[in-house]
Amino acid sequence: MKLKRFFSVLNGAAMALLFATPAFAAAGDTPDTRADWDELWHEVLVDITVIGVIFIVAAIYMLIRFKATNPEQVGTATRLTTANAIGWALIPAAIFMADDFYLAAKGWTVWDHQRTVPENAMEVKVTGYQWYWEFEYEDGTTTDELKVPVGTPVVLRMTSDDVIHSFGLPYYRLTEDVMPGRITYIWFNPIEEVETLVTCREFCGNSHSEMFTAVEAIAPAEFEKWLAEQG
């Protein structure tokens, strides 16, 4: 009964932490998936560090505590009862598994946000060629660089004219394959004015390394002016 109560409390604590995370809190709004991925990666690093420190401290303690004092000395292990053996095996495993399930559930939530396009998203069609990107806006404007308005989610509907490419937006923590005969998509939420890059992350031929272009998030008024000038 004690073990059952322990697992019940552990599960409840994990779920409470999970639903308190920003990834869940932002579900009703347009999520900032870039910040969510960064936070998730930060938590993974913290967990790995904490677990590593625990094992290092335990190893150092045992090396000192159970060090042999002479070559003839032979250690003896304390005999464990069945309950002790089960407890030492299941309780640490339950703690680590609860942490793993927490991180996995949070990662799945962020991924679900990333695959659910906001209703107010602006659509841009993307075509990959050897070795450049072409962007077509909703009004028919076609350019070789991507400009987007700050504050408006942008969904990219992508295909390839020749071989498999991979559309990589490192600043927004996004990558998606671009393939002939198939339309794939990603979306991102530009929340600040910034100029970044899109690169091809799939080897696509001799000039693969040259397949990059600017991605610029600008003020809405400046974007409308730029779009009108292109037309």
C-alpha positions as protocol buffer text, in pm:
chain_id: "A"
residue {
  index: 1
  type: MET
  ca { x: 0 y: 0 z: 0 }
}
residue {
  index: 2
  type: LYS
  ca { x: 286 y: 238 z: 75 }
}
residue {
  index: 3
  type: LEU
  ca { x: 439 y: 185 z: -269 }
}
residue {
  index: 4
  type: LYS
  ca { x: 100 y: 234 z: -435 }
}
residue {
  index: 5
  type: ARG
  ca { x: 48 y: 560 z: -245 }
}
residue {
  index: 6
  type: PHE
  ca { x: 400 y: 674 z: -339 }
}
residue {
  index: 7
  type: PHE
  ca { x: 343 y: 613 z: -712 }
}
residue {
  index: 8
  type: SER
  ca { x: 7 y: 791 z: -695 }
}
residue {
  index: 9
  type: VAL
  ca { x: 163 y: 1101 z: -535 }
}
residue {
  index: 10
  type: LEU
  ca { x: 453 y: 1094 z: -782 }
}
residue {
  index: 11
  type: ASN
  ca { x: 220 y: 1075 z: -1080 }
}
residue {
  index: 12
  type: GLY
  ca { x: 4 y: 1358 z: -947 }
}
residue {
  index: 13
  type: ALA
  ca { x: 309 y: 1581 z: -894 }
}
residue {
  index: 14
  type: ALA
  ca { x: 436 y: 1514 z: -1247 }
}
residue {
  index: 15
  type: MET
  ca { x: 99 y: 1600 z: -1402 }
}
residue {
  index: 16
  type: ALA
  ca { x: 69 y: 1917 z: -1193 }
}
residue {
  index: 17
  type: LEU
  ca { x: 411 y: 2032 z: -1310 }
}
residue {
  index: 18
  type: LEU
  ca { x: 326 y: 1945 z: -1669 }
}
residue {
  index: 19
  type: PHE
  ca { x: 4 y: 2145 z: -1684 }
}
residue {
  index: 20
  type: ALA
  ca { x: 176 y: 2439 z: -1513 }
}
residue {
  index: 21
  type: THR
  ca { x: 431 y: 2476 z: -1793 }
}
residue {
  index: 22
  type: PRO
  ca { x: 416 y: 2767 z: -2043 }
}
residue {
  index: 23
  type: ALA
  ca { x: 358 y: 2521 z: -2328 }
}
residue {
  index: 24
  type: PHE
  ca { x: 17 y: 2435 z: -2183 }
}
residue {
  index: 25
  type: ALA
  ca { x: -55 y: 2785 z: -2060 }
}
residue {
  index: 26
  type: ALA
  ca { x: -9 y: 2923 z: -2412 }
}
residue {
  index: 27
  type: ALA
  ca { x: -240 y: 2671 z: -2576 }
}
residue {
  index: 28
  type: GLY
  ca { x: -526 y: 2922 z: -2603 }
}
residue {
  index: 29
  type: ASP
  ca { x: -307 y: 3187 z: -2765 }
}
residue {
  index: 30
  type: THR
  ca { x: -57 y: 3177 z: -3052 }
}
residue {
  index: 31
  type: PRO
  ca { x: 230 y: 2982 z: -2896 }
}
residue {
  index: 32
  type: ASP
  ca { x: 585 y: 3109 z: -2911 }
}
residue {
  index: 33
  type: THR
  ca { x: 725 y: 2771 z: -3012 }
}
residue {
  index: 34
  type: ARG
  ca { x: 1079 y: 2909 z: -3033 }
}
residue {
  index: 35
  type: ALA
  ca { x: 1071 y: 2997 z: -2663 }
}
residue {
  index: 36
  type: ASP
  ca { x: 899 y: 2666 z: -2581 }
}
residue {
  index: 37
  type: TRP
  ca { x: 1169 y: 2460 z: -2755 }
}
residue {
  index: 38
  type: ASP
  ca { x: 1441 y: 2661 z: -2581 }
}
residue {
  index: 39
  type: GLU
  ca { x: 1277 y: 2606 z: -2243 }
}
residue {
  index: 40
  type: LEU
  ca { x: 1236 y: 2233 z: -2307 }
}
residue {
  index: 41
  type: TRP
  ca { x: 1603 y: 2199 z: -2407 }
}
residue {
  index: 42
  type: HIS
  ca { x: 1705 y: 2396 z: -2097 }
}
residue {
  index: 43
  type: GLU
  ca { x: 1506 y: 2156 z: -1878 }
}
residue {
  index: 44
  type: VAL
  ca { x: 1667 y: 1854 z: -2047 }
}
residue {
  index: 45
  type: LEU
  ca { x: 2012 y: 1998 z: -1975 }
}
residue {
  index: 46
  type: VAL
  ca { x: 1917 y: 2070 z: -1612 }
}
residue {
  index: 47
  type: ASP
  ca { x: 1785 y: 1716 z: -1567 }
}
residue {
  index: 48
  type: ILE
  ca { x: 2095 y: 1558 z: -1720 }
}
residue {
  index: 49
  type: THR
  ca { x: 2316 y: 1774 z: -1498 }
}
residue {
  index: 50
  type: VAL
  ca { x: 2123 y: 1694 z: -1178 }
}
residue {
  index: 51
  type: ILE
  ca { x: 2119 y: 1321 z: -1253 }
}
residue {
  index: 52
  type: GLY
  ca { x: 2491 y: 1327 z: -1335 }
}
residue {
  index: 53
  type: VAL
  ca { x: 2578 y: 1510 z: -1014 }
}
residue {
  index: 54
  type: ILE
  ca { x: 2373 y: 1262 z: -807 }
}
residue {
  index: 55
  type: PHE
  ca { x: 2555 y: 965 z: -957 }
}
residue {
  index: 56
  type: ILE
  ca { x: 2896 y: 1132 z: -922 }
}
residue {
  index: 57
  type: VAL
  ca { x: 2836 y: 1216 z: -555 }
}
residue {
  index: 58
  type: ALA
  ca { x: 2706 y: 865 z: -485 }
}
residue {
  index: 59
  type: ALA
  ca { x: 3007 y: 708 z: -659 }
}
residue {
  index: 60
  type: ILE
  ca { x: 3257 y: 925 z: -468 }
}
residue {
  index: 61
  type: TYR
  ca { x: 3081 y: 851 z: -138 }
}
residue {
  index: 62
  type: MET
  ca { x: 3092 y: 475 z: -197 }
}
residue {
  index: 63
  type: LEU
  ca { x: 3457 y: 487 z: -306 }
}
residue {
  index: 64
  type: ILE
  ca { x: 3549 y: 659 z: 21 }
}
residue {
  index: 65
  type: ARG
  ca { x: 3303 y: 488 z: 254 }
}
residue {
  index: 66
  type: PHE
  ca { x: 3376 y: 131 z: 140 }
}
residue {
  index: 67
  type: LYS
  ca { x: 3744 y: 165 z: 59 }
}
residue {
  index: 68
  type: ALA
  ca { x: 3949 y: -142 z: 156 }
}
residue {
  index: 69
  type: THR
  ca { x: 4204 y: -74 z: 430 }
}
residue {
  index: 70
  type: ASN
  ca { x: 4434 y: -364 z: 341 }
}
residue {
  index: 71
  type: PRO
  ca { x: 4483 y: -607 z: 48 }
}
residue {
  index: 72
  type: GLU
  ca { x: 4337 y: -900 z: 241 }
}
residue {
  index: 73
  type: GLN
  ca { x: 4012 y: -725 z: 325 }
}
residue {
  index: 74
  type: VAL
  ca { x: 3703 y: -862 z: 145 }
}
residue {
  index: 75
  type: GLY
  ca { x: 3374 y: -676 z: 160 }
}
residue {
  index: 76
  type: THR
  ca { x: 3039 y: -834 z: 243 }
}
residue {
  index: 77
  type: ALA
  ca { x: 2702 y: -709 z: 124 }
}
residue {
  index: 78
  type: THR
  ca { x: 2411 y: -660 z: 359 }
}
residue {
  index: 79
  type: ARG
  ca { x: 2138 y: -911 z: 281 }
}
residue {
  index: 80
  type: LEU
  ca { x: 1822 y: -736 z: 161 }
}
residue {
  index: 81
  type: THR
  ca { x: 1468 y: -845 z: 225 }
}
residue {
  index: 82
  type: THR
  ca { x: 1234 y: -888 z: -70 }
}
residue {
  index: 83
  type: ALA
  ca { x: 1063 y: -559 z: 11 }
}
residue {
  index: 84
  type: ASN
  ca { x: 1398 y: -375 z: 30 }
}
residue {
  index: 85
  type: ALA
  ca { x: 1515 y: -520 z: -302 }
}
residue {
  index: 86
  type: ILE
  ca { x: 1190 y: -421 z: -475 }
}
residue {
  index: 87
  type: GLY
  ca { x: 1196 y: -75 z: -319 }
}
residue {
  index: 88
  type: TRP
  ca { x: 1559 y: -4 z: -419 }
}
residue {
  index: 89
  type: ALA
  ca { x: 1479 y: -114 z: -775 }
}
residue {
  index: 90
  type: LEU
  ca { x: 1136 y: 41 z: -833 }
}
residue {
  index: 91
  type: ILE
  ca { x: 1149 y: 372 z: -645 }
}
residue {
  index: 92
  type: PRO
  ca { x: 1455 y: 517 z: -827 }
}
residue {
  index: 93
  type: ALA
  ca { x: 1320 y: 380 z: -1156 }
}
residue {
  index: 94
  type: ALA
  ca { x: 982 y: 544 z: -1088 }
}
residue {
  index: 95
  type: ILE
  ca { x: 1145 y: 880 z: -1014 }
}
residue {
  index: 96
  type: PHE
  ca { x: 1351 y: 873 z: -1334 }
}
residue {
  index: 97
  type: MET
  ca { x: 1057 y: 749 z: -1543 }
}
residue {
  index: 98
  type: ALA
  ca { x: 829 y: 1021 z: -1406 }
}
residue {
  index: 99
  type: ASP
  ca { x: 1084 y: 1279 z: -1513 }
}
residue {
  index: 100
  type: ASP
  ca { x: 1115 y: 1117 z: -1857 }
}
residue {
  index: 101
  type: PHE
  ca { x: 738 y: 1107 z: -1903 }
}
residue {
  index: 102
  type: TYR
  ca { x: 715 y: 1472 z: -1798 }
}
residue {
  index: 103
  type: LEU
  ca { x: 971 y: 1581 z: -2057 }
}
residue {
  index: 104
  type: ALA
  ca { x: 820 y: 1358 z: -2326 }
}
residue {
  index: 105
  type: ALA
  ca { x: 469 y: 1492 z: -2263 }
}
residue {
  index: 106
  type: LYS
  ca { x: 590 y: 1850 z: -2270 }
}
residue {
  index: 107
  type: GLY
  ca { x: 785 y: 1786 z: -2592 }
}
residue {
  index: 108
  type: TRP
  ca { x: 476 y: 1631 z: -2750 }
}
residue {
  index: 109
  type: THR
  ca { x: 270 y: 1937 z: -2650 }
}
residue {
  index: 110
  type: VAL
  ca { x: 519 y: 2177 z: -2809 }
}
residue {
  index: 111
  type: TRP
  ca { x: 527 y: 1957 z: -3121 }
}
residue {
  index: 112
  type: ASP
  ca { x: 145 y: 1954 z: -3133 }
}
residue {
  index: 113
  type: HIS
  ca { x: 146 y: 2335 z: -3120 }
}
residue {
  index: 114
  type: GLN
  ca { x: 400 y: 2337 z: -3403 }
}
residue {
  index: 115
  type: ARG
  ca { x: 179 y: 2120 z: -3624 }
}
residue {
  index: 116
  type: THR
  ca { x: -142 y: 2316 z: -3554 }
}
residue {
  index: 117
  type: VAL
  ca { x: -149 y: 2622 z: -3780 }
}
residue {
  index: 118
  type: PRO
  ca { x: -317 y: 2930 z: -3625 }
}
residue {
  index: 119
  type: GLU
  ca { x: -635 y: 3040 z: -3801 }
}
residue {
  index: 120
  type: ASN
  ca { x: -501 y: 3392 z: -3863 }
}
residue {
  index: 121
  type: ALA
  ca { x: -176 y: 3272 z: -4024 }
}
residue {
  index: 122
  type: MET
  ca { x: -53 y: 3436 z: -4345 }
}
residue {
  index: 123
  type: GLU
  ca { x: 25 y: 3174 z: -4612 }
}
residue {
  index: 124
  type: VAL
  ca { x: 338 y: 3178 z: -4826 }
}
residue {
  index: 125
  type: LYS
  ca { x: 408 y: 2914 z: -5090 }
}
residue {
  index: 126
  type: VAL
  ca { x: 770 y: 2795 z: -5103 }
}
residue {
  index: 127
  type: THR
  ca { x: 936 y: 2611 z: -5390 }
}
residue {
  index: 128
  type: GLY
  ca { x: 1283 y: 2464 z: -5363 }
}
residue {
  index: 129
  type: TYR
  ca { x: 1510 y: 2458 z: -5668 }
}
residue {
  index: 130
  type: GLN
  ca { x: 1873 y: 2366 z: -5721 }
}
residue {
  index: 131
  type: TRP
  ca { x: 1991 y: 2589 z: -5562 }
}
residue {
  index: 132
  type: TYR
  ca { x: 1760 y: 2864 z: -5440 }
}
residue {
  index: 133
  type: TRP
  ca { x: 1424 y: 2923 z: -5273 }
}
residue {
  index: 134
  type: GLU
  ca { x: 1122 y: 3091 z: -5432 }
}
residue {
  index: 135
  type: PHE
  ca { x: 847 y: 3250 z: -5219 }
}
residue {
  index: 136
  type: GLU
  ca { x: 497 y: 3327 z: -5349 }
}
residue {
  index: 137
  type: TYR
  ca { x: 266 y: 3547 z: -5142 }
}
residue {
  index: 138
  type: GLU
  ca { x: -114 y: 3539 z: -5131 }
}
residue {
  index: 139
  type: ASP
  ca { x: -143 y: 3824 z: -5384 }
}
residue {
  index: 140
  type: GLY
  ca { x: 77 y: 3640 z: -5636 }
}
residue {
  index: 141
  type: THR
  ca { x: 397 y: 3829 z: -5561 }
}
residue {
  index: 142
  type: THR
  ca { x: 705 y: 3611 z: -5610 }
}
residue {
  index: 143
  type: THR
  ca { x: 1046 y: 3684 z: -5454 }
}
residue {
  index: 144
  type: ASP
  ca { x: 1372 y: 3507 z: -5373 }
}
residue {
  index: 145
  type: GLU
  ca { x: 1378 y: 3629 z: -5012 }
}
residue {
  index: 146
  type: LEU
  ca { x: 1125 y: 3593 z: -4731 }
}
residue {
  index: 147
  type: LYS
  ca { x: 983 y: 3902 z: -4563 }
}
residue {
  index: 148
  type: VAL
  ca { x: 707 y: 3871 z: -4303 }
}
residue {
  index: 149
  type: PRO
  ca { x: 515 y: 4113 z: -4079 }
}
residue {
  index: 150
  type: VAL
  ca { x: 582 y: 4109 z: -3707 }
}
residue {
  index: 151
  type: GLY
  ca { x: 287 y: 3989 z: -3502 }
}
residue {
  index: 152
  type: THR
  ca { x: 132 y: 3768 z: -3771 }
}
residue {
  index: 153
  type: PRO
  ca { x: 189 y: 3389 z: -3774 }
}
residue {
  index: 154
  type: VAL
  ca { x: 325 y: 3267 z: -4108 }
}
residue {
  index: 155
  type: VAL
  ca { x: 257 y: 2923 z: -4255 }
}
residue {
  index: 156
  type: LEU
  ca { x: 486 y: 2801 z: -4532 }
}
residue {
  index: 157
  type: ARG
  ca { x: 338 y: 2549 z: -4781 }
}
residue {
  index: 158
  type: MET
  ca { x: 640 y: 2391 z: -4943 }
}
residue {
  index: 159
  type: THR
  ca { x: 729 y: 2168 z: -5237 }
}
residue {
  index: 160
  type: SER
  ca { x: 1034 y: 2099 z: -5454 }
}
residue {
  index: 161
  type: ASP
  ca { x: 1079 y: 2129 z: -5830 }
}
residue {
  index: 162
  type: ASP
  ca { x: 1367 y: 1883 z: -5854 }
}
residue {
  index: 163
  type: VAL
  ca { x: 1524 y: 1692 z: -5562 }
}
residue {
  index: 164
  type: ILE
  ca { x: 1468 y: 1662 z: -5186 }
}
residue {
  index: 165
  type: HIS
  ca { x: 1561 y: 1974 z: -4993 }
}
residue {
  index: 166
  type: SER
  ca { x: 1517 y: 2064 z: -4627 }
}
residue {
  index: 167
  type: PHE
  ca { x: 1389 y: 2406 z: -4522 }
}
residue {
  index: 168
  type: GLY
  ca { x: 1580 y: 2510 z: -4211 }
}
residue {
  index: 169
  type: LEU
  ca { x: 1502 y: 2815 z: -3997 }
}
residue {
  index: 170
  type: PRO
  ca { x: 1759 y: 2785 z: -3716 }
}
residue {
  index: 171
  type: TYR
  ca { x: 1652 y: 3107 z: -3546 }
}
residue {
  index: 172
  type: TYR
  ca { x: 1295 y: 2977 z: -3513 }
}
residue {
  index: 173
  type: ARG
  ca { x: 1412 y: 2622 z: -3426 }
}
residue {
  index: 174
  type: LEU
  ca { x: 1242 y: 2474 z: -3734 }
}
residue {
  index: 175
  type: THR
  ca { x: 1331 y: 2224 z: -4006 }
}
residue {
  index: 176
  type: GLU
  ca { x: 1104 y: 2050 z: -4257 }
}
residue {
  index: 177
  type: ASP
  ca { x: 1178 y: 1838 z: -4564 }
}
residue {
  index: 178
  type: VAL
  ca { x: 1074 y: 1976 z: -4903 }
}
residue {
  index: 179
  type: MET
  ca { x: 1001 y: 1705 z: -5161 }
}
residue {
  index: 180
  type: PRO
  ca { x: 890 y: 1679 z: -5526 }
}
residue {
  index: 181
  type: GLY
  ca { x: 523 y: 1585 z: -5567 }
}
residue {
  index: 182
  type: ARG
  ca { x: 434 y: 1654 z: -5206 }
}
residue {
  index: 183
  type: ILE
  ca { x: 336 y: 1961 z: -5003 }
}
residue {
  index: 184
  type: THR
  ca { x: 479 y: 1991 z: -4653 }
}
residue {
  index: 185
  type: TYR
  ca { x: 437 y: 2279 z: -4411 }
}
residue {
  index: 186
  type: ILE
  ca { x: 576 y: 2460 z: -4111 }
}
residue {
  index: 187
  type: TRP
  ca { x: 466 y: 2779 z: -3941 }
}
residue {
  index: 188
  type: PHE
  ca { x: 640 y: 3030 z: -3721 }
}
residue {
  index: 189
  type: ASN
  ca { x: 545 y: 3332 z: -3514 }
}
residue {
  index: 190
  type: PRO
  ca { x: 768 y: 3638 z: -3576 }
}
residue {
  index: 191
  type: ILE
  ca { x: 735 y: 3841 z: -3257 }
}
residue {
  index: 192
  type: GLU
  ca { x: 1025 y: 4080 z: -3309 }
}
residue {
  index: 193
  type: GLU
  ca { x: 1195 y: 4266 z: -3593 }
}
residue {
  index: 194
  type: VAL
  ca { x: 1497 y: 4060 z: -3687 }
}
residue {
  index: 195
  type: GLU
  ca { x: 1683 y: 3940 z: -3995 }
}
residue {
  index: 196
  type: THR
  ca { x: 1783 y: 3574 z: -4001 }
}
residue {
  index: 197
  type: LEU
  ca { x: 1855 y: 3304 z: -4260 }
}
residue {
  index: 198
  type: VAL
  ca { x: 1691 y: 3003 z: -4416 }
}
residue {
  index: 199
  type: THR
  ca { x: 1931 y: 2728 z: -4523 }
}
residue {
  index: 200
  type: CYS
  ca { x: 1891 y: 2394 z: -4698 }
}
residue {
  index: 201
  type: ARG
  ca { x: 1970 y: 2117 z: -4449 }
}
residue {
  index: 202
  type: GLU
  ca { x: 1957 y: 1826 z: -4695 }
}
residue {
  index: 203
  type: PHE
  ca { x: 2247 y: 1770 z: -4935 }
}
residue {
  index: 204
  type: CYS
  ca { x: 2096 y: 1851 z: -5275 }
}
residue {
  index: 205
  type: GLY
  ca { x: 2386 y: 1874 z: -5519 }
}
residue {
  index: 206
  type: ASN
  ca { x: 2704 y: 2062 z: -5603 }
}
residue {
  index: 207
  type: SER
  ca { x: 2587 y: 2406 z: -5482 }
}
residue {
  index: 208
  type: HIS
  ca { x: 2402 y: 2288 z: -5173 }
}
residue {
  index: 209
  type: SER
  ca { x: 2609 y: 2515 z: -4948 }
}
residue {
  index: 210
  type: GLU
  ca { x: 2495 y: 2820 z: -5146 }
}
residue {
  index: 211
  type: MET
  ca { x: 2125 y: 2751 z: -5094 }
}
residue {
  index: 212
  type: PHE
  ca { x: 2043 y: 3013 z: -4833 }
}
residue {
  index: 213
  type: THR
  ca { x: 1862 y: 3344 z: -4827 }
}
residue {
  index: 214
  type: ALA
  ca { x: 1742 y: 3614 z: -4589 }
}
residue {
  index: 215
  type: VAL
  ca { x: 1434 y: 3587 z: -4369 }
}
residue {
  index: 216
  type: GLU
  ca { x: 1336 y: 3929 z: -4239 }
}
residue {
  index: 217
  type: ALA
  ca { x: 1059 y: 4007 z: -3991 }
}
residue {
  index: 218
  type: ILE
  ca { x: 958 y: 4373 z: -4027 }
}
residue {
  index: 219
  type: ALA
  ca { x: 689 y: 4608 z: -3901 }
}
residue {
  index: 220
  type: PRO
  ca { x: 342 y: 4548 z: -4058 }
}
residue {
  index: 221
  type: ALA
  ca { x: 332 y: 4890 z: -4226 }
}
residue {
  index: 222
  type: GLU
  ca { x: 678 y: 4840 z: -4371 }
}
residue {
  index: 223
  type: PHE
  ca { x: 577 y: 4495 z: -4494 }
}
residue {
  index: 224
  type: GLU
  ca { x: 267 y: 4627 z: -4673 }
}
residue {
  index: 225
  type: LYS
  ca { x: 479 y: 4896 z: -4837 }
}
residue {
  index: 226
  type: TRP
  ca { x: 738 y: 4640 z: -4947 }
}
residue {
  index: 227
  type: LEU
  ca { x: 472 y: 4406 z: -5084 }
}
residue {
  index: 228
  type: ALA
  ca { x: 311 y: 4686 z: -5283 }
}
residue {
  index: 229
  type: GLU
  ca { x: 649 y: 4779 z: -5430 }
}
residue {
  index: 230
  type: GLN
  ca { x: 704 y: 4419 z: -5540 }
}
residue {
  index: 231
  type: GLY
  ca { x: 369 y: 4410 z: -5717 }
}
